[in-house]
Amino acid sequence: AKAGCAAVSPSSTFFRRTIAPAGPPLTDRVEDPTGLAGTEVDLEGYVEAPEGHISRGKP
C-alpha cells in the first residue's frame, strides 16, 4: 500500500517539474512538492478571482 502512495509522490513531482521551468526559477529553488502545490493553488486562485469578477461585471 505504501508503494502506491510513494509512486504518486515522484510522479507528481516529475509532471510538475516539466511545467516548473515554464514559470520563474523559484520552483527550481524550492524543489519541494508542497511548495509547488502552494504556488499552483495561489496562481489559480488569483486568476479565478479576477475572472469571476469580470464575468459578473460583463453580463
Gaussian input, Z-matrix of N, CA and C with variables (Angstrom, degrees):
# hf/3-21g

backbone

0 1
 N
 C     1     B1
 C     2     B2     1     A1
 N     3     B3     2     A2     1     D1
 C     4     B4     3     A3     2     D2
 C     5     B5     4     A4     3     D3
 N     6     B6     5     A5     4     D4
 C     7     B7     6     A6     5     D5
 C     8     B8     7     A7     6     D6
 N     9     B9     8     A8     7     D7
 C    10    B10     9     A9     8     D8
 C    11    B11    10    A10     9     D9
 N    12    B12    11    A11    10    D10
 C    13    B13    12    A12    11    D11
 C    14    B14    13    A13    12    D12
 N    15    B15    14    A14    13    D13
 C    16    B16    15    A15    14    D14
 C    17    B17    16    A16    15    D15
 N    18    B18    17    A17    16    D16
 C    19    B19    18    A18    17    D17
 C    20    B20    19    A19    18    D18
 N    21    B21    20    A20    19    D19
 C    22    B22    21    A21    20    D20
 C    23    B23    22    A22    21    D21
 N    24    B24    23    A23    22    D22
 C    25    B25    24    A24    23    D23
 C    26    B26    25    A25    24    D24
 N    27    B27    26    A26    25    D25
 C    28    B28    27    A27    26    D26
 C    29    B29    28    A28    27    D27
 N    30    B30    29    A29    28    D28
 C    31    B31    30    A30    29    D29
 C    32    B32    31    A31    30    D30
 N    33    B33    32    A32    31    D31
 C    34    B34    33    A33    32    D32
 C    35    B35    34    A34    33    D33
 N    36    B36    35    A35    34    D34
 C    37    B37    36    A36    35    D35
 C    38    B38    37    A37    36    D36
 N    39    B39    38    A38    37    D37
 C    40    B40    39    A39    38    D38
 C    41    B41    40    A40    39    D39
 N    42    B42    41    A41    40    D40
 C    43    B43    42    A42    41    D41
 C    44    B44    43    A43    42    D42
 N    45    B45    44    A44    43    D43
 C    46    B46    45    A45    44    D44
 C    47    B47    46    A46    45    D45
 N    48    B48    47    A47    46    D46
 C    49    B49    48    A48    47    D47
 C    50    B50    49    A49    48    D48
 N    51    B51    50    A50    49    D49
 C    52    B52    51    A51    50    D50
 C    53    B53    52    A52    51    D51
 N    54    B54    53    A53    52    D52
 C    55    B55    54    A54    53    D53
 C    56    B56    55    A55    54    D54
 N    57    B57    56    A56    55    D55
 C    58    B58    57    A57    56    D56
 C    59    B59    58    A58    57    D57
 N    60    B60    59    A59    58    D58
 C    61    B61    60    A60    59    D59
 C    62    B62    61    A61    60    D60
 N    63    B63    62    A62    61    D61
 C    64    B64    63    A63    62    D62
 C    65    B65    64    A64    63    D63
 N    66    B66    65    A65    64    D64
 C    67    B67    66    A66    65    D65
 C    68    B68    67    A67    66    D66
 N    69    B69    68    A68    67    D67
 C    70    B70    69    A69    68    D68
 C    71    B71    70    A70    69    D69
 N    72    B72    71    A71    70    D70
 C    73    B73    72    A72    71    D71
 C    74    B74    73    A73    72    D72
 N    75    B75    74    A74    73    D73
 C    76    B76    75    A75    74    D74
 C    77    B77    76    A76    75    D75
 N    78    B78    77    A77    76    D76
 C    79    B79    78    A78    77    D77
 C    80    B80    79    A79    78    D78
 N    81    B81    80    A80    79    D79
 C    82    B82    81    A81    80    D80
 C    83    B83    82    A82    81    D81
 N    84    B84    83    A83    82    D82
 C    85    B85    84    A84    83    D83
 C    86    B86    85    A85    84    D84
 N    87    B87    86    A86    85    D85
 C    88    B88    87    A87    86    D86
 C    89    B89    88    A88    87    D87
 N    90    B90    89    A89    88    D88
 C    91    B91    90    A90    89    D89
 C    92    B92    91    A91    90    D90
 N    93    B93    92    A92    91    D91
 C    94    B94    93    A93    92    D92
 C    95    B95    94    A94    93    D93
 N    96    B96    95    A95    94    D94
 C    97    B97    96    A96    95    D95
 C    98    B98    97    A97    96    D96
 N    99    B99    98    A98    97    D97
 C   100   B100    99    A99    98    D98
 C   101   B101   100   A100    99    D99
 N   102   B102   101   A101   100   D100
 C   103   B103   102   A102   101   D101
 C   104   B104   103   A103   102   D102
 N   105   B105   104   A104   103   D103
 C   106   B106   105   A105   104   D104
 C   107   B107   106   A106   105   D105
 N   108   B108   107   A107   106   D106
 C   109   B109   108   A108   107   D107
 C   110   B110   109   A109   108   D108
 N   111   B111   110   A110   109   D109
 C   112   B112   111   A111   110   D110
 C   113   B113   112   A112   111   D111
 N   114   B114   113   A113   112   D112
 C   115   B115   114   A114   113   D113
 C   116   B116   115   A115   114   D114
 N   117   B117   116   A116   115   D115
 C   118   B118   117   A117   116   D116
 C   119   B119   118   A118   117   D117
 N   120   B120   119   A119   118   D118
 C   121   B121   120   A120   119   D119
 C   122   B122   121   A121   120   D120
 N   123   B123   122   A122   121   D121
 C   124   B124   123   A123   122   D122
 C   125   B125   124   A124   123   D123
 N   126   B126   125   A125   124   D124
 C   127   B127   126   A126   125   D125
 C   128   B128   127   A127   126   D126
 N   129   B129   128   A128   127   D127
 C   130   B130   129   A129   128   D128
 C   131   B131   130   A130   129   D129
 N   132   B132   131   A131   130   D130
 C   133   B133   132   A132   131   D131
 C   134   B134   133   A133   132   D132
 N   135   B135   134   A134   133   D133
 C   136   B136   135   A135   134   D134
 C   137   B137   136   A136   135   D135
 N   138   B138   137   A137   136   D136
 C   139   B139   138   A138   137   D137
 C   140   B140   139   A139   138   D138
 N   141   B141   140   A140   139   D139
 C   142   B142   141   A141   140   D140
 C   143   B143   142   A142   141   D141
 N   144   B144   143   A143   142   D142
 C   145   B145   144   A144   143   D143
 C   146   B146   145   A145   144   D144
 N   147   B147   146   A146   145   D145
 C   148   B148   147   A147   146   D146
 C   149   B149   148   A148   147   D147
 N   150   B150   149   A149   148   D148
 C   151   B151   150   A150   149   D149
 C   152   B152   151   A151   150   D150
 N   153   B153   152   A152   151   D151
 C   154   B154   153   A153   152   D152
 C   155   B155   154   A154   153   D153
 N   156   B156   155   A155   154   D154
 C   157   B157   156   A156   155   D155
 C   158   B158   157   A157   156   D156
 N   159   B159   158   A158   157   D157
 C   160   B160   159   A159   158   D158
 C   161   B161   160   A160   159   D159
 N   162   B162   161   A161   160   D160
 C   163   B163   162   A162   161   D161
 C   164   B164   163   A163   162   D162
 N   165   B165   164   A164   163   D163
 C   166   B166   165   A165   164   D164
 C   167   B167   166   A166   165   D165
 N   168   B168   167   A167   166   D166
 C   169   B169   168   A168   167   D167
 C   170   B170   169   A169   168   D168
 N   171   B171   170   A170   169   D169
 C   172   B172   171   A171   170   D170
 C   173   B173   172   A172   171   D171
 N   174   B174   173   A173   172   D172
 C   175   B175   174   A174   173   D173
 C   176   B176   175   A175   174   D174

   B1=1.4781
   B2=1.5332
   B3=1.3228
   B4=1.4701
   B5=1.5419
   B6=1.2978
   B7=1.4773
   B8=1.5386
   B9=1.3218
   B10=1.4722
   B11=1.5223
   B12=1.3036
   B13=1.4779
   B14=1.5383
   B15=1.3170
   B16=1.4747
   B17=1.5340
   B18=1.3081
   B19=1.4731
   B20=1.5339
   B21=1.3033
   B22=1.4752
   B23=1.5355
   B24=1.3174
   B25=1.4760
   B26=1.5385
   B27=1.3228
   B28=1.4756
   B29=1.5269
   B30=1.2993
   B31=1.4786
   B32=1.5353
   B33=1.3242
   B34=1.4749
   B35=1.5310
   B36=1.3170
   B37=1.4719
   B38=1.5302
   B39=1.3229
   B40=1.4696
   B41=1.5290
   B42=1.3111
   B43=1.4731
   B44=1.5280
   B45=1.3095
   B46=1.4705
   B47=1.5291
   B48=1.2887
   B49=1.4794
   B50=1.5401
   B51=1.2831
   B52=1.4739
   B53=1.5329
   B54=1.3278
   B55=1.4754
   B56=1.5423
   B57=1.3256
   B58=1.4714
   B59=1.5345
   B60=1.3286
   B61=1.4732
   B62=1.5300
   B63=1.3194
   B64=1.4699
   B65=1.5323
   B66=1.3226
   B67=1.4671
   B68=1.5246
   B69=1.3144
   B70=1.4712
   B71=1.5272
   B72=1.3332
   B73=1.4735
   B74=1.5199
   B75=1.3092
   B76=1.4737
   B77=1.5236
   B78=1.3212
   B79=1.4685
   B80=1.5287
   B81=1.3159
   B82=1.4691
   B83=1.5308
   B84=1.2958
   B85=1.4658
   B86=1.5369
   B87=1.2996
   B88=1.4753
   B89=1.5281
   B90=1.3280
   B91=1.4800
   B92=1.5258
   B93=1.3062
   B94=1.4768
   B95=1.5228
   B96=1.3283
   B97=1.4737
   B98=1.5266
   B99=1.3335
   B100=1.4739
   B101=1.5308
   B102=1.3105
   B103=1.4621
   B104=1.5210
   B105=1.3104
   B106=1.4727
   B107=1.5175
   B108=1.3263
   B109=1.4777
   B110=1.5315
   B111=1.3363
   B112=1.4660
   B113=1.5227
   B114=1.3137
   B115=1.4685
   B116=1.5213
   B117=1.3274
   B118=1.4760
   B119=1.5287
   B120=1.3116
   B121=1.4737
   B122=1.5327
   B123=1.3085
   B124=1.4696
   B125=1.5300
   B126=1.3127
   B127=1.4734
   B128=1.5198
   B129=1.3320
   B130=1.4717
   B131=1.5300
   B132=1.3151
   B133=1.4662
   B134=1.5284
   B135=1.3153
   B136=1.4683
   B137=1.5276
   B138=1.3133
   B139=1.4788
   B140=1.5272
   B141=1.3399
   B142=1.4734
   B143=1.5391
   B144=1.2930
   B145=1.4710
   B146=1.5414
   B147=1.3364
   B148=1.4705
   B149=1.5244
   B150=1.3178
   B151=1.4770
   B152=1.5275
   B153=1.3243
   B154=1.4713
   B155=1.5229
   B156=1.3223
   B157=1.4740
   B158=1.5291
   B159=1.3208
   B160=1.4794
   B161=1.5329
   B162=1.3341
   B163=1.4781
   B164=1.5380
   B165=1.3099
   B166=1.4824
   B167=1.5378
   B168=1.3015
   B169=1.4692
   B170=1.5236
   B171=1.3228
   B172=1.4845
   B173=1.5365
   B174=1.2867
   B175=1.4690
   B176=1.5340
   A1=109.19
   A2=115.37
   A3=118.96
   A4=109.85
   A5=116.33
   A6=120.40
   A7=109.14
   A8=117.24
   A9=120.22
   A10=110.31
   A11=115.90
   A12=119.67
   A13=109.40
   A14=115.75
   A15=120.40
   A16=109.66
   A17=116.56
   A18=120.21
   A19=109.61
   A20=116.68
   A21=119.87
   A22=109.35
   A23=116.99
   A24=120.59
   A25=110.77
   A26=118.25
   A27=120.42
   A28=111.93
   A29=116.09
   A30=119.79
   A31=109.28
   A32=116.21
   A33=120.16
   A34=109.42
   A35=115.93
   A36=119.22
   A37=110.39
   A38=115.90
   A39=119.60
   A40=110.02
   A41=114.90
   A42=119.57
   A43=109.67
   A44=116.76
   A45=120.20
   A46=108.86
   A47=117.43
   A48=120.56
   A49=108.09
   A50=117.62
   A51=120.33
   A52=109.58
   A53=116.40
   A54=119.76
   A55=109.89
   A56=116.23
   A57=120.37
   A58=110.75
   A59=118.78
   A60=120.93
   A61=112.11
   A62=116.39
   A63=119.68
   A64=109.48
   A65=116.55
   A66=120.57
   A67=110.50
   A68=116.79
   A69=121.88
   A70=110.85
   A71=116.82
   A72=121.25
   A73=112.04
   A74=116.77
   A75=119.68
   A76=110.04
   A77=116.56
   A78=120.58
   A79=109.18
   A80=116.63
   A81=119.67
   A82=109.91
   A83=116.08
   A84=120.40
   A85=108.78
   A86=116.61
   A87=120.23
   A88=109.69
   A89=116.04
   A90=120.12
   A91=110.31
   A92=117.00
   A93=120.90
   A94=109.40
   A95=117.33
   A96=120.61
   A97=111.04
   A98=116.74
   A99=120.08
   A100=109.91
   A101=117.15
   A102=120.30
   A103=110.76
   A104=116.13
   A105=119.93
   A106=109.78
   A107=115.41
   A108=119.33
   A109=108.60
   A110=116.96
   A111=119.78
   A112=110.62
   A113=117.45
   A114=120.37
   A115=110.75
   A116=115.01
   A117=118.39
   A118=109.60
   A119=116.24
   A120=120.13
   A121=109.17
   A122=116.62
   A123=119.89
   A124=110.16
   A125=115.87
   A126=119.97
   A127=110.29
   A128=115.05
   A129=118.39
   A130=109.48
   A131=116.83
   A132=120.08
   A133=110.47
   A134=116.47
   A135=119.60
   A136=110.88
   A137=115.50
   A138=119.71
   A139=109.95
   A140=115.14
   A141=117.86
   A142=109.77
   A143=117.36
   A144=120.42
   A145=110.61
   A146=118.23
   A147=120.12
   A148=111.68
   A149=115.59
   A150=118.58
   A151=109.62
   A152=115.91
   A153=119.58
   A154=110.00
   A155=116.77
   A156=120.17
   A157=110.41
   A158=115.45
   A159=119.50
   A160=109.70
   A161=114.64
   A162=118.47
   A163=108.95
   A164=116.22
   A165=120.26
   A166=109.02
   A167=116.72
   A168=118.94
   A169=110.56
   A170=116.39
   A171=120.18
   A172=108.97
   A173=119.70
   A174=122.18
   A175=112.31
   D1=-35.36
   D2=-178.73
   D3=-68.63
   D4=-35.55
   D5=-178.43
   D6=-59.65
   D7=-40.24
   D8=-179.37
   D9=-62.02
   D10=-46.31
   D11=-177.92
   D12=-64.74
   D13=-41.98
   D14=-178.05
   D15=-65.45
   D16=-36.93
   D17=-178.40
   D18=-63.48
   D19=-33.42
   D20=-178.47
   D21=-71.90
   D22=-33.40
   D23=-177.78
   D24=-59.91
   D25=-57.11
   D26=-179.61
   D27=-64.79
   D28=-34.80
   D29=-178.81
   D30=-62.91
   D31=-46.50
   D32=-178.01
   D33=-64.29
   D34=-42.23
   D35=-178.93
   D36=-63.27
   D37=-40.91
   D38=-178.79
   D39=-64.49
   D40=-46.54
   D41=-177.97
   D42=-62.36
   D43=-44.75
   D44=-178.36
   D45=-70.04
   D46=-33.08
   D47=-177.91
   D48=-60.70
   D49=-36.25
   D50=-179.50
   D51=-62.99
   D52=-35.65
   D53=-178.99
   D54=-86.09
   D55=-22.06
   D56=-177.94
   D57=-56.96
   D58=-49.60
   D59=-178.99
   D60=-56.30
   D61=-28.50
   D62=-178.49
   D63=-65.34
   D64=-30.60
   D65=-178.56
   D66=-94.37
   D67=-161.50
   D68=-179.15
   D69=-68.99
   D70=165.11
   D71=-179.81
   D72=-74.59
   D73=6.99
   D74=-179.29
   D75=-65.22
   D76=-42.39
   D77=-178.94
   D78=-60.95
   D79=-38.08
   D80=-178.30
   D81=-61.90
   D82=-37.38
   D83=-177.44
   D84=-72.48
   D85=-40.65
   D86=-179.40
   D87=-67.97
   D88=-50.45
   D89=178.91
   D90=49.89
   D91=32.22
   D92=179.54
   D93=-123.31
   D94=138.53
   D95=179.59
   D96=-64.27
   D97=-32.56
   D98=-179.36
   D99=-70.65
   D100=-43.92
   D101=-179.49
   D102=-63.63
   D103=-41.96
   D104=-179.74
   D105=-62.78
   D106=-45.33
   D107=-177.61
   D108=-62.18
   D109=-42.48
   D110=-179.18
   D111=-62.01
   D112=-42.84
   D113=-179.81
   D114=-64.96
   D115=-40.80
   D116=-177.52
   D117=-64.32
   D118=-41.26
   D119=-178.13
   D120=-67.11
   D121=-40.95
   D122=-179.37
   D123=-62.84
   D124=-45.82
   D125=-178.96
   D126=-61.66
   D127=-44.30
   D128=-178.68
   D129=-64.65
   D130=-42.74
   D131=-178.82
   D132=-62.64
   D133=-43.52
   D134=-179.02
   D135=-62.74
   D136=-41.47
   D137=-178.54
   D138=-71.21
   D139=-36.60
   D140=-177.87
   D141=-71.72
   D142=-35.62
   D143=-178.03
   D144=-60.30
   D145=-54.99
   D146=-179.25
   D147=-65.13
   D148=-36.20
   D149=-178.52
   D150=-61.89
   D151=-45.36
   D152=-179.26
   D153=-62.23
   D154=-43.68
   D155=-179.18
   D156=-60.67
   D157=-44.80
   D158=-178.38
   D159=-63.43
   D160=-42.37
   D161=-177.80
   D162=-61.73
   D163=-38.58
   D164=-177.51
   D165=-70.23
   D166=-41.31
   D167=-178.80
   D168=-69.51
   D169=-31.10
   D170=-178.67
   D171=-100.81
   D172=89.27
   D173=-176.91
   D174=-66.13

